[in-house]
């Protein structure tokens, strides 16, 4: 069982985290390139937030949302 966890640790350290190690190495040379993953996740989050807000606005304009006080059983 120990060999499984050792192999799993080696997989993550030596294979899957190699791009992140590269980004950490270039941090002192180019800050923007080193933070490309941060920018990517920020853009994905912004797109998801915009989509979610547009869907909420669409349902609000259609009058499909139950806004009564007793809309939820715990209220």
GUKOL-652504 format. One record per atom (N, C-alpha, C, CB): residue in three letters; x, y, z. Coordinates in steps of 0.1 Angstrom, whole numbers, plus 5000, padded with zeros to 4 digits. Glycine has a CB too. Layout:
alaXYZ...
This chain:
unk500849885000unk500050005000unk500950135000unk499150005012unk502050125007unk502950235007unk503550264993unk504150215017unk503750164985unk504250184972unk503250264963unk504650054965unk501950234965unk500950304958unk500950454961unk499550254961unk501050494973unk501050634977unk502350704973unk500850654992unk503450624973unk504750684968unk504650704953unk505850584971unk504050614946unk503950634931unk503050744928unk503450504925unk501950764936unk501050874934unk501751004937unk499850854944unk502551014947unk503351134950unk504351164939unk504051114963unk504951064934unk505951084923unk505151134910unk506650954920unk504051074908unk503251124896unk502951264897unk501951034895unk502451314908unk502051454910unk503351544909unk501351474922unk504351504917unk505551584918unk506351594905unk506451534929unk506551474898unk507451474887unk506751484873unk508251344887unk505451474873unk504751474860unk503751584859unk504051344857unk502751584868unk501651674867unk501951824872unk500551624875unk502951834881unk503251974885unk504452034878unk503551964900unk504951974867unk506052024860unk505652164854unk506451934848unk504452184848unk504152314843unk504152424853unk502852314836unk503652394865unk503652484876unk505052514881unk502752434887unk505952414881unk507352444885unk508052534875unk508152304886unk507652514862unk508252604852unk507752754854unk507852564838unk506452764857unk505952894860unk506552964872unk504452894862unk506852884882unk507552934894unk508952984891unk507552834905unk509652914882unk511052944878unk511053074870unk511652834870unk510053104862unk510153224854unk509553344861unk509353204841unk509153334873unk508453444880unk509353564881unk508153394894unk510653554883unk511553664884unk511753734871unk512853634891unk511653664860unk511853714847unk510653784841unk512253604837unk509453724843unk508253784837unk507153754846unk508053734822unk506653854853unk505553834863unk504253794856unk505353954871unk503953854844unk502753834837unk502653684832unk502553924825unk503753634827unk503753494822unk503753404834unk505053474814unk504353434845unk504253344857unk502853334862unk505253394867unk502053434861unk500753434866unk499653394856unk500453564873unk500053334845unk499053304834unk497953214840unk499853234823unk498253124849unk497153034854unk496153114862unk497752924862unk496653214870unk495853304878unk494853384869unk496653394886unk495453434858unk494653514848unk493653424842unk495553584838unk494053304838unk493053204832unk491953174841unk493853074828unk492153144853unk491053114863unk490253234866unk491653064876unk490853354866unk490053474868unk489153504856unk490953594870unk489553484844unk488753494832unk487653394832unk489553484819unk487953274835unk486853164836unk485853204846unk487553024839unk486253254858unk485353294868unk484453404864unk486053324881unk485053504857unk484353624852unk483253584842unk485253724846unk483653494833unk482753444823unk481553364829unk483453354812unk481853284839unk480853204846unk479953304854unk481453104855unk480453404860unk479653494868unk478753574859unk480553594876unk479253614847unk478453694837unk477353604832unk479353744826unk477653484829unk476653384824unk475553364835unk477253254820unk475953344847unk475053324858unk474153444860unk475753294871unk474653564860unk473853684862unk472953704850unk474853804863unk473353674838unk472453684827unk471253584828unk473153664813unk471553464833unk470453374834unk469453414845unk471053234838unk470053474856unk469153524867unk468353634862unk469953564879unk468853724854unk468153834848unk467053784839unk469153934841unk467353684831unk466353624821unk465153574829unk467053514813unk465453494840unk464353434847unk463553544855unk464853334857unk464253654859unk463553764866unk462653834856unk464553854872unk463053854844unk462253924834unk461053844829unk463053964822unk461253714829unk460053624825unk459053604837unk460653484821unk459453644849unk458553624860unk458453484865unk457153684857unk459453404862unk459353264866unk459853234881unk460253184857unk460453334887unk460853314900unk459753344910unk462053404903unk459653254920unk458653274931unk459253354941unk458253134936unk458753484942unk459353574952unk458453594964unk459553714945unk457553504966unk456653514978unk457453474990unk455453424976unk456953525002unk457653495014unk457653345017unk456953575026unk456653275013unk456653135016unk457153045005unk455153085019unk458053104997unk458653024986unk459452904990unk459553124977unk460052915002unk460852805008unk460152765021unk462352855010unk460252635023unk459552575035unk460152625048unk459652425034unk461452655048unk462052705061unk461752845064unk463552685060unk461152915055unk460753055058unk459353055063unk460753145045
